[in-house]
Amino acid sequence: MNSNAYFREYSARAASGSAVLPRCGHCSTVFMPPRAACPECGAADPGWMPANGAAGTLYSFTVMGEGAQERIIGLAELDAITDGSKFYAQLLCDDTSQLTMGAAVTVGTADLGSGELVPVLTLRGAGND
Amino acid sequence: MSATSAPHHRDALDIMADSALAAVRDSGLSLKDIDGIFTATAQVDLPTLALSEHLGITPRYLDSTVHGGASNLSHIHHAVSAIRDGKCEAALVVYGSTQRTMLKATGKRPAVASCPPVESLYNPLFPISSYALMAQRHMLEFGTTRRQLSSVAVAASRWGALNPAAQRRDIISAEDVTASPKISSPFHKLDCCLITDGAGAVVVTTAQRAARLGRAPVAILGSGEYSSHEGMMAMKDLVRTGAAVSSQAAFAQAGLGPADMDVAQVYDAFTINTILLLEDLGFCAKGTGGQFIEEGHTSPGGRLPTNTSGGGLAFSHPGMFGIYTVLEAMTQLRGQGGDRQVPGAAKAVAHGIGGTMSAHTTLVLGG
């Protein structure tokens, strides 16, 4: 895997309960994934903004496994992200029939079984608020 | 390095050498004429050096560009520049993989790509889930149907049935696709490519030298390369790919357009690929690829015979399928397609992708 310092920081902050998004200190562009330079202006070493509770809409999704093994990956357009890039995370949702384009989602953190908190998306709606 | 010593065992380097020797023989050149080496593989360390020494080549141009399944098309794109620049005159482009053998022997499949870091936090089925996200978005945005996705695999199987070298020779139905195990929605198993061993090689040289050799050369009329992202987050539009950029460059250089193509060979690792790539190469309007394929236009007898080998879905998929898009285009342009020959095929487009629709290379070829 192509691990790097920005990914490790992103994961470490989530592990401590703070989901974050990279934000350029120069032009304020907010983007994903974390990386060494702002994709918009090229400034090096972008900073971070808090993302717990960040809102957005579902852009696409895929469901793997069935029953207790079911897992959903969601790709979301977050209001906070300004360059058109997407937020990728496991999507917590009790009812896959609610998975539609544009469904409201929020960012948080959860332990998905690894013993560590990771960023997640939650579908806003019946049973998921 | 492989540890096996079974009597019929072939390592990746063995089948790469077999392909290289066959391609050089086919070209009318000798190994001693080869002065450029271009190769990518997940299984040979320092592959340009290992393969060159193995074949007794001392190249003055070396390129081991690796960006997944577009690599070998990029090698050809790069070889054109190197040859035009006088840096080499006879370039050998080689691929090989024994991933199926390795998977059976060790339970692990050698690969050049790994899941990007943030995505890896969720242990997705990489790369299947990435393409599944594209397929789901295409369905949401354009109304592409599950049956239209299936029609891609059905068309591939109809071509594979005509290809004696195809791994899959049986013609499947749309119902077979949705009856196969669910993998990562909307994909079922038969939406996904085969896992095979395989190798291939191409010799690139000047038009003048090729004409002197007189071995039915295929002309490289245009080529283009492009990348906009590696992973899914930086792919800003999941249903509009970099193929639009690379193909525009290739078609412009060739002075031709999609309407001039007699056959199309596009990298079909998953059913959505053929839909996205035919749209972005300009063969049908954005959003209508599923309908185009379901109507039969890409099938045997259709107006745009596509993936006439059976493609990655029915013919073979040895990790990086790119070289086979080129080899099948050449087969068609040389009239060597046997039962699957497209009558009078004179112009072809070959398109390779790497990563998760991340790297794109287009070649426009002429007979």
Interface residues (C-beta under 8 A of the other chain):
Chain A: M1 N2 S3 N4 F7 Y10 S11 M32 P33 P34 P39 Y59 S60 F61 T62 V63 M64 E66 R71 I73 L75 D83 G84 S85 K86 F87 Y88 A89 Q90 T100 M101 L112 V118 P119
Chain B: S114 C115 P116 P117 V118 E119 S120 L121 Y122 P124 L125 S129 A132 L133 M134 Q136 R137 L140 E141 K182 I183 S184 S185 P186 F187 G231 M232 M233 A234 M235 K236 D237 L238
